[in-house]
Amino acid sequence: MKKLIIEKAAVKHNAAVLKERAGKSAIYAVLSGDGGGAGLVELARLLRGEGIGRFAVSEPAEAAALRKAGFVDEEILMLRATTDPEELEQLVDLNVVCTVSSIETGAALNGVAEARSTVVEAHLQVDTGLGFGGFLVDEPDKILLAYRSLSNVAISGIYTQIQGTTKQERAQAQLALFDEMLSLIHKEGFETGTVHVAGSYALLHFPGVGRDAVRAGSAILGRCRRARGDGLQTVGTGETAISETHWLPKGHTVGTQKLVHLRRPTRVAVLPVGYQNGLGVERHRAEGLWQRLRAALGRRRFAVRIEGQRAPVIGDIGAMQTLVDVTDLKCSAGDVAQFDIDPAFAKGLTREYR
């Protein structure tokens, strides 16, 4: 028995926190990567019940899964631009809001729509310094050309991505460039539609960056780089049954790469999970070298909980098995061990919503 538990109450709590932070801005729930490992459709249904009805994805298959699951009228935004004809055909069939990040991607989308005698909705992506794609903010002529030339593309929104930096002045500089570009578009007589600039990081760290909408992904599960007092709850608990318990004598070694010499006779429990299942794997959350160093020095040994009691891992987490110290605990084979796990890295675990 190996399970990934998604705590529904925690997801609902986080949704409420994000809605409060977003204020009047709409929320696009970013469900890329199978909903951050929490399950694309299951997470979307839970969020829809909490009043979040706009979704963003990165693959046509993700949009198809939502439509098939009954998300017929909800807006789905494709965050990745593409020139692949097969992908574009699928996105048009699914009535997805596409992303146009360049003249080339715009022309490809426009060509598919024109061939089908239809009009496709899209948002423009603008690069204000992230570098992963989008019209460069200092090339307004190309952005204006998209408004003027894409006759079969209805541009209903425009967005950028604020960098994940703690320096607020950098974020403000990006916003200033973006706002200047928006003013130019308006001056030329075009409507920008839905404007959105903030992802999870900016939403938590830079108050007031919300425009018409914000995009929240990792924050939904509380697995983003956190801000002090952000109010989010961490989502994702692993469960597995103890394979066996046995005693090891004082001086016995444990581990493969980094040997641990036991200082006393130790009763160990064998857990049939390891880093290949995502145990102990987490995203970098600390900011800067000094903060990361402090976090590493101050981090407690990774531990699991058995019947509510803390059981520290002995040595390194293994690939498929992990040992924990249960010398002072009452437990036996078959008892359930619980541990924190990031759903994005969980593998080989049956997902369950509770």
NUDODREN-20644 format. One record per residue (C-alpha): residue number from 0; residue in one letter; chain; x, y, z negated. Coordinates in Angstrom, 2 decimals. Example, Ala and Ser with C-alpha at 12.3 -4.5 7.8 and 13.67 -1.06 7.14 Angstrom:
- pos, code, unit, east, north, up
- 0, A, A, 12.30, -4.50, -7.80
- 1, S, A, 13.67, -1.06, -7.14
This chain:
- pos, code, unit, east, north, up
- 0, M, A, 0.00, 0.00, 0.00
- 1, K, A, 1.54, 3.25, 1.20
- 2, K, A, -0.70, 6.30, 1.36
- 3, L, A, -0.49, 9.99, 2.15
- 4, I, A, -3.10, 11.81, 0.11
- 5, I, A, -4.42, 15.13, 1.38
- 6, E, A, -6.06, 16.96, -1.51
- 7, K, A, -9.24, 18.57, -0.15
- 8, A, A, -9.63, 20.88, -3.14
- 9, A, A, -6.12, 22.27, -2.58
- 10, V, A, -6.77, 22.87, 1.14
- 11, K, A, -10.01, 24.69, 0.29
- 12, H, A, -8.19, 26.75, -2.32
- 13, N, A, -5.49, 27.72, 0.17
- 14, A, A, -8.10, 28.63, 2.78
- 15, A, A, -9.70, 31.01, 0.27
- 16, V, A, -6.32, 32.56, -0.55
- 17, L, A, -5.51, 33.08, 3.13
- 18, K, A, -8.92, 34.59, 3.86
- 19, E, A, -8.41, 37.05, 1.03
- 20, R, A, -4.95, 38.00, 2.28
- 21, A, A, -6.18, 38.32, 5.86
- 22, G, A, -8.94, 40.70, 4.82
- 23, K, A, -10.98, 41.72, 7.83
- 24, S, A, -8.61, 39.93, 10.21
- 25, A, A, -9.82, 36.68, 11.74
- 26, I, A, -7.73, 33.55, 11.07
- 27, Y, A, -6.43, 31.19, 13.71
- 28, A, A, -5.66, 27.90, 11.95
- 29, V, A, -2.53, 26.58, 13.67
- 30, L, A, -2.96, 22.81, 13.95
- 31, S, A, 0.16, 21.93, 15.93
- 32, G, A, 1.94, 18.71, 15.06
- 33, D, A, -1.25, 16.82, 14.15
- 34, G, A, -2.31, 19.54, 11.76
- 35, G, A, 1.13, 19.69, 10.16
- 36, G, A, 0.84, 15.97, 9.47
- 37, A, A, -2.48, 16.35, 7.65
- 38, G, A, -4.54, 15.13, 10.61
- 39, L, A, -5.67, 17.47, 13.36
- 40, V, A, -9.38, 16.72, 13.41
- 41, E, A, -9.80, 16.06, 9.69
- 42, L, A, -8.08, 19.32, 8.77
- 43, A, A, -10.07, 21.28, 11.36
- 44, R, A, -13.34, 19.95, 9.99
- 45, L, A, -12.37, 20.86, 6.45
- 46, L, A, -11.34, 24.38, 7.48
- 47, R, A, -14.48, 24.90, 9.54
- 48, G, A, -16.47, 24.13, 6.41
- 49, E, A, -14.54, 26.93, 4.70
- 50, G, A, -15.46, 29.46, 7.38
- 51, I, A, -12.31, 29.22, 9.54
- 52, G, A, -13.50, 28.51, 13.06
- 53, R, A, -10.64, 29.60, 15.34
- 54, F, A, -7.86, 27.16, 16.06
- 55, A, A, -4.46, 27.26, 17.75
- 56, V, A, -2.57, 24.31, 19.21
- 57, S, A, 0.62, 23.65, 21.14
- 58, E, A, -0.37, 20.70, 23.32
- 59, P, A, -3.32, 20.07, 25.67
- 60, A, A, -3.87, 16.72, 23.93
- 61, E, A, -4.50, 18.56, 20.65
- 62, A, A, -7.14, 20.74, 22.29
- 63, A, A, -8.69, 17.66, 23.90
- 64, A, A, -8.89, 15.89, 20.53
- 65, L, A, -10.73, 18.86, 18.99
- 66, R, A, -13.22, 19.10, 21.85
- 67, K, A, -13.85, 15.34, 21.74
- 68, A, A, -14.44, 15.57, 17.98
- 69, G, A, -17.26, 18.05, 18.49
- 70, F, A, -15.48, 21.40, 18.38
- 71, V, A, -17.32, 22.48, 21.50
- 72, D, A, -17.96, 26.18, 20.93
- 73, E, A, -14.96, 27.04, 18.74
- 74, E, A, -12.18, 29.14, 20.24
- 75, I, A, -9.01, 27.15, 20.81
- 76, L, A, -5.85, 29.09, 21.62
- 77, M, A, -2.96, 27.33, 23.38
- 78, L, A, 0.20, 28.88, 21.90
- 79, R, A, 2.57, 27.46, 24.50
- 80, A, A, 2.66, 28.85, 28.01
- 81, T, A, 3.07, 26.36, 30.85
- 82, T, A, 3.41, 26.21, 34.62
- 83, D, A, 2.68, 22.48, 34.80
- 84, P, A, -0.32, 22.11, 37.15
- 85, E, A, -1.63, 19.02, 35.36
- 86, E, A, -1.54, 20.74, 31.98
- 87, L, A, -3.17, 23.87, 33.37
- 88, E, A, -5.97, 21.86, 34.96
- 89, Q, A, -6.62, 20.13, 31.66
- 90, L, A, -6.64, 23.41, 29.73
- 91, V, A, -9.13, 24.92, 32.16
- 92, D, A, -11.36, 21.84, 31.86
- 93, L, A, -11.25, 22.19, 28.07
- 94, N, A, -12.14, 25.89, 28.15
- 95, V, A, -9.01, 26.76, 26.19
- 96, V, A, -7.64, 30.27, 25.79
- 97, C, A, -4.26, 29.97, 27.48
- 98, T, A, -1.02, 31.86, 26.83
- 99, V, A, 0.64, 33.93, 29.53
- 100, S, A, 4.25, 34.65, 28.61
- 101, S, A, 5.67, 35.83, 31.94
- 102, I, A, 4.74, 36.73, 35.49
- 103, E, A, 5.54, 33.14, 36.48
- 104, T, A, 3.25, 31.52, 33.91
- 105, G, A, 0.56, 34.05, 34.71
- 106, A, A, 0.77, 33.34, 38.43
- 107, A, A, 0.57, 29.60, 37.83
- 108, L, A, -2.55, 29.94, 35.67
- 109, N, A, -4.12, 32.40, 38.08
- 110, G, A, -3.49, 30.05, 40.99
- 111, V, A, -5.26, 27.15, 39.27
- 112, A, A, -8.22, 29.36, 38.34
- 113, E, A, -8.45, 30.83, 41.83
- 114, A, A, -8.43, 27.39, 43.44
- 115, R, A, -11.35, 26.43, 41.23
- 116, S, A, -13.21, 29.70, 41.85
- 117, T, A, -13.30, 30.46, 38.14
- 118, V, A, -11.88, 32.88, 35.62
- 119, V, A, -9.69, 31.66, 32.76
- 120, E, A, -9.30, 33.43, 29.44
- 121, A, A, -5.76, 34.09, 28.18
- 122, H, A, -3.69, 35.99, 25.64
- 123, L, A, -0.40, 37.66, 26.53
- 124, Q, A, 2.65, 36.69, 24.48
- 125, V, A, 5.17, 39.44, 23.81
- 126, D, A, 8.73, 38.92, 22.55
- 127, T, A, 9.72, 41.59, 20.01
- 128, G, A, 12.89, 39.81, 18.95
- 129, L, A, 12.16, 36.14, 18.22
- 130, G, A, 13.51, 34.90, 21.54
- 131, F, A, 11.35, 31.80, 22.03
- 132, G, A, 9.26, 33.24, 24.85
- 133, G, A, 7.05, 36.04, 25.97
- 134, F, A, 7.23, 39.26, 27.95
- 135, L, A, 10.13, 41.33, 26.64
- 136, V, A, 8.79, 44.32, 24.79
- 137, D, A, 11.17, 46.65, 26.65
- 138, E, A, 9.85, 45.51, 30.06
- 139, P, A, 6.38, 47.10, 30.05
- 140, D, A, 6.17, 47.13, 33.85
- 141, K, A, 5.91, 43.35, 33.89
- 142, I, A, 3.24, 43.38, 31.19
- 143, L, A, 1.23, 45.96, 33.12
- 144, L, A, 1.66, 43.92, 36.30
- 145, A, A, -0.02, 41.00, 34.53
- 146, Y, A, -3.06, 43.18, 33.77
- 147, R, A, -3.19, 44.48, 37.33
- 148, S, A, -2.49, 41.36, 39.38
- 149, L, A, -4.05, 38.35, 37.64
- 150, S, A, -7.50, 38.62, 39.17
- 151, N, A, -8.69, 35.23, 37.93
- 152, V, A, -7.32, 35.59, 34.40
- 153, A, A, -9.34, 37.47, 31.80
- 154, I, A, -6.77, 38.82, 29.34
- 155, S, A, -8.68, 38.81, 26.05
- 156, G, A, -5.82, 39.18, 23.59
- 157, I, A, -2.16, 39.89, 23.04
- 158, Y, A, 0.25, 38.71, 20.37
- 159, T, A, 3.80, 38.60, 19.09
- 160, Q, A, 5.58, 36.81, 16.25
- 161, I, A, 7.16, 38.62, 13.32
- 162, Q, A, 10.54, 37.13, 12.44
- 163, G, A, 10.85, 35.10, 9.25
- 164, T, A, 13.12, 37.55, 7.46
- 165, T, A, 12.80, 39.02, 3.98
- 166, K, A, 13.87, 42.42, 5.31
- 167, Q, A, 10.67, 44.37, 5.62
- 168, E, A, 12.37, 47.09, 7.63
- 169, R, A, 13.07, 44.52, 10.36
- 170, A, A, 9.42, 43.50, 10.43
- 171, Q, A, 8.36, 47.14, 10.58
- 172, A, A, 10.77, 47.73, 13.48
- 173, Q, A, 9.21, 44.84, 15.39
- 174, L, A, 5.72, 46.17, 14.70
- 175, A, A, 6.72, 49.66, 15.84
- 176, L, A, 7.97, 48.29, 19.18
- 177, F, A, 4.82, 46.23, 19.60
- 178, D, A, 2.51, 49.13, 18.73
- 179, E, A, 4.35, 51.38, 21.16
- 180, M, A, 3.79, 48.82, 23.89
- 181, L, A, 0.08, 48.57, 22.96
- 182, S, A, -0.27, 52.34, 23.25
- 183, L, A, 1.22, 52.23, 26.73
- 184, I, A, -1.24, 49.53, 27.79
- 185, H, A, -4.16, 51.59, 26.49
- 186, K, A, -2.78, 54.69, 28.19
- 187, E, A, -2.86, 52.82, 31.51
- 188, G, A, -6.54, 52.09, 30.94
- 189, F, A, -6.40, 48.42, 29.90
- 190, E, A, -8.01, 46.81, 26.87
- 191, T, A, -5.77, 44.63, 24.75
- 192, G, A, -8.55, 42.57, 23.15
- 193, T, A, -7.64, 40.53, 20.08
- 194, V, A, -4.27, 41.65, 18.70
- 195, H, A, -2.35, 39.32, 16.36
- 196, V, A, 1.22, 39.49, 15.09
- 197, A, A, 1.41, 37.62, 11.78
- 198, G, A, 2.10, 33.95, 11.19
- 199, S, A, 2.17, 32.30, 7.76
- 200, Y, A, 5.42, 33.96, 6.69
- 201, A, A, 4.43, 37.50, 7.61
- 202, L, A, 0.96, 37.05, 6.14
- 203, L, A, 2.46, 36.11, 2.76
- 204, H, A, 5.42, 38.49, 2.67
- 205, F, A, 4.31, 41.66, 4.46
- 206, P, A, 0.97, 43.06, 3.27
- 207, G, A, -0.94, 45.01, 5.87
- 208, V, A, 0.50, 43.33, 8.98
- 209, G, A, -2.81, 41.79, 9.94
- 210, R, A, -4.34, 43.29, 13.06
- 211, D, A, -7.45, 41.75, 14.61
- 212, A, A, -6.29, 38.26, 13.67
- 213, V, A, -3.53, 36.29, 11.94
- 214, R, A, -2.17, 32.81, 12.56
- 215, A, A, -1.81, 30.46, 9.60
- 216, G, A, -0.21, 27.04, 9.91
- 217, S, A, 2.15, 25.78, 7.22
- 218, A, A, 0.52, 28.06, 4.63
- 219, I, A, -2.68, 26.01, 4.86
- 220, L, A, -0.82, 23.13, 3.22
- 221, G, A, 1.29, 25.36, 0.98
- 222, R, A, 4.36, 24.06, 2.80
- 223, C, A, 5.65, 27.40, 4.06
- 224, R, A, 8.41, 29.56, 2.65
- 225, R, A, 6.59, 30.76, -0.38
- 226, A, A, 6.25, 34.23, -1.84
- 227, R, A, 6.24, 34.70, -5.60
- 228, G, A, 2.69, 34.67, -6.90
- 229, D, A, 1.19, 33.82, -3.52
- 230, G, A, -1.46, 31.63, -5.18
- 231, L, A, -1.11, 28.73, -2.77
- 232, Q, A, -1.20, 25.09, -3.82
- 233, T, A, 1.08, 22.43, -2.35
- 234, V, A, -0.79, 19.77, -0.38
- 235, G, A, 0.53, 16.24, 0.12
- 236, T, A, 0.98, 13.37, -2.33
- 237, G, A, 2.38, 9.96, -1.52
- 238, E, A, 1.31, 6.76, -3.21
- 239, T, A, 2.89, 3.32, -3.14
- 240, A, A, 2.80, 0.20, -5.27
- 241, I, A, 5.93, -0.87, -7.16
- 242, S, A, 7.49, -3.85, -5.38
- 243, E, A, 9.26, -5.23, -8.43
- 244, T, A, 11.04, -4.28, -11.65
- 245, H, A, 14.25, -5.72, -13.08
- 246, W, A, 17.08, -4.93, -15.48
- 247, L, A, 20.57, -3.90, -14.41
- 248, P, A, 23.49, -4.08, -16.87
- 249, K, A, 25.56, -1.15, -18.09
- 250, G, A, 28.26, -0.28, -15.56
- 251, H, A, 26.33, -1.70, -12.61
- 252, T, A, 26.52, 0.43, -9.47
- 253, V, A, 23.49, 1.74, -7.62
- 254, G, A, 23.42, 3.35, -4.19
- 255, T, A, 25.13, 3.10, -0.81
- 256, Q, A, 26.82, 6.38, 0.06
- 257, K, A, 27.11, 7.91, -3.38
- 258, L, A, 27.55, 5.24, -6.05
- 259, V, A, 26.02, 5.77, -9.46
- 260, H, A, 27.51, 3.85, -12.41
- 261, L, A, 24.82, 3.08, -14.94
- 262, R, A, 25.70, 4.31, -18.42
- 263, R, A, 23.33, 1.94, -20.18
- 264, P, A, 21.29, -1.18, -19.45
- 265, T, A, 18.61, 0.16, -17.14
- 266, R, A, 15.24, -1.14, -16.08
- 267, V, A, 14.57, -0.12, -12.49
- 268, A, A, 11.49, -0.19, -10.31
- 269, V, A, 11.84, -0.76, -6.60
- 270, L, A, 9.61, 1.42, -4.39
- 271, P, A, 9.10, 0.32, -0.76
- 272, V, A, 9.50, 3.86, 0.61
- 273, G, A, 12.48, 6.00, 1.57
- 274, Y, A, 13.59, 8.92, 3.63
- 275, Q, A, 12.37, 7.19, 6.79
- 276, N, A, 8.89, 7.60, 5.31
- 277, G, A, 9.58, 11.26, 4.48
- 278, L, A, 10.41, 10.76, 0.80
- 279, G, A, 12.58, 13.63, -0.39
- 280, V, A, 12.50, 15.37, 3.00
- 281, E, A, 11.39, 18.98, 2.79
- 282, R, A, 11.57, 22.22, 4.70
- 283, H, A, 14.06, 24.92, 3.74
- 284, R, A, 12.21, 27.39, 1.55
- 285, A, A, 14.97, 29.39, -0.13
- 286, E, A, 15.99, 32.74, 1.34
- 287, G, A, 19.68, 33.36, 1.97
- 288, L, A, 22.87, 31.50, 0.97
- 289, W, A, 22.89, 32.58, -2.69
- 290, Q, A, 19.25, 31.67, -3.20
- 291, R, A, 19.77, 28.28, -1.55
- 292, L, A, 22.80, 27.65, -3.76
- 293, R, A, 20.86, 28.56, -6.88
- 294, A, A, 18.02, 26.30, -5.80
- 295, A, A, 20.39, 23.38, -5.19
- 296, L, A, 22.18, 23.84, -8.52
- 297, G, A, 18.96, 24.20, -10.45
- 298, R, A, 17.00, 21.45, -8.74
- 299, R, A, 15.95, 18.60, -10.97
- 300, R, A, 16.60, 15.07, -9.87
- 301, F, A, 13.86, 13.88, -7.52
- 302, A, A, 11.30, 11.92, -9.49
- 303, V, A, 8.05, 10.06, -9.02
- 304, R, A, 5.18, 9.63, -11.44
- 305, I, A, 3.95, 6.28, -12.70
- 306, E, A, 0.78, 6.31, -14.79
- 307, G, A, 1.36, 10.02, -15.27
- 308, Q, A, 4.91, 9.54, -16.54
- 309, R, A, 8.02, 10.92, -14.87
- 310, A, A, 10.41, 8.34, -13.42
- 311, P, A, 13.62, 9.82, -11.93
- 312, V, A, 15.19, 8.41, -8.79
- 313, I, A, 18.53, 6.68, -9.39
- 314, G, A, 21.18, 7.50, -6.82
- 315, D, A, 20.28, 8.45, -3.28
- 316, I, A, 16.87, 7.92, -1.76
- 317, G, A, 17.24, 4.91, 0.51
- 318, A, A, 16.08, 4.52, 4.07
- 319, M, A, 13.23, 2.12, 3.25
- 320, Q, A, 13.58, 1.49, -0.50
- 321, T, A, 14.18, 3.70, -3.51
- 322, L, A, 15.06, 2.89, -7.11
- 323, V, A, 13.61, 4.75, -10.07
- 324, D, A, 14.47, 4.53, -13.76
- 325, V, A, 11.61, 3.01, -15.77
- 326, T, A, 13.63, 1.97, -18.82
- 327, D, A, 11.36, 3.86, -21.18
- 328, L, A, 8.11, 3.31, -19.28
- 329, K, A, 5.50, 0.58, -19.40
- 330, C, A, 4.93, -0.54, -15.83
- 331, S, A, 5.08, -3.61, -13.64
- 332, A, A, 4.93, -4.68, -10.02
- 333, G, A, 1.74, -3.47, -8.36
- 334, D, A, 1.44, -0.30, -10.43
- 335, V, A, 1.06, 2.87, -8.36
- 336, A, A, 3.84, 5.43, -8.08
- 337, Q, A, 2.98, 8.94, -6.88
- 338, F, A, 5.38, 11.42, -5.33
- 339, D, A, 5.38, 14.77, -3.57
- 340, I, A, 5.71, 14.49, 0.20
- 341, D, A, 5.46, 16.99, 3.03
- 342, P, A, 2.78, 15.66, 5.43
- 343, A, A, 4.83, 16.92, 8.37
- 344, F, A, 7.52, 14.32, 7.63
- 345, A, A, 5.35, 11.47, 6.33
- 346, K, A, 5.66, 8.31, 8.41
- 347, G, A, 4.28, 4.82, 7.94
- 348, L, A, 1.72, 5.99, 5.38
- 349, T, A, -2.03, 5.65, 5.71
- 350, R, A, -3.60, 9.10, 5.49
- 351, E, A, -6.50, 9.61, 3.10
- 352, Y, A, -8.47, 12.73, 2.24
- 353, R, A, -9.57, 12.99, -1.40
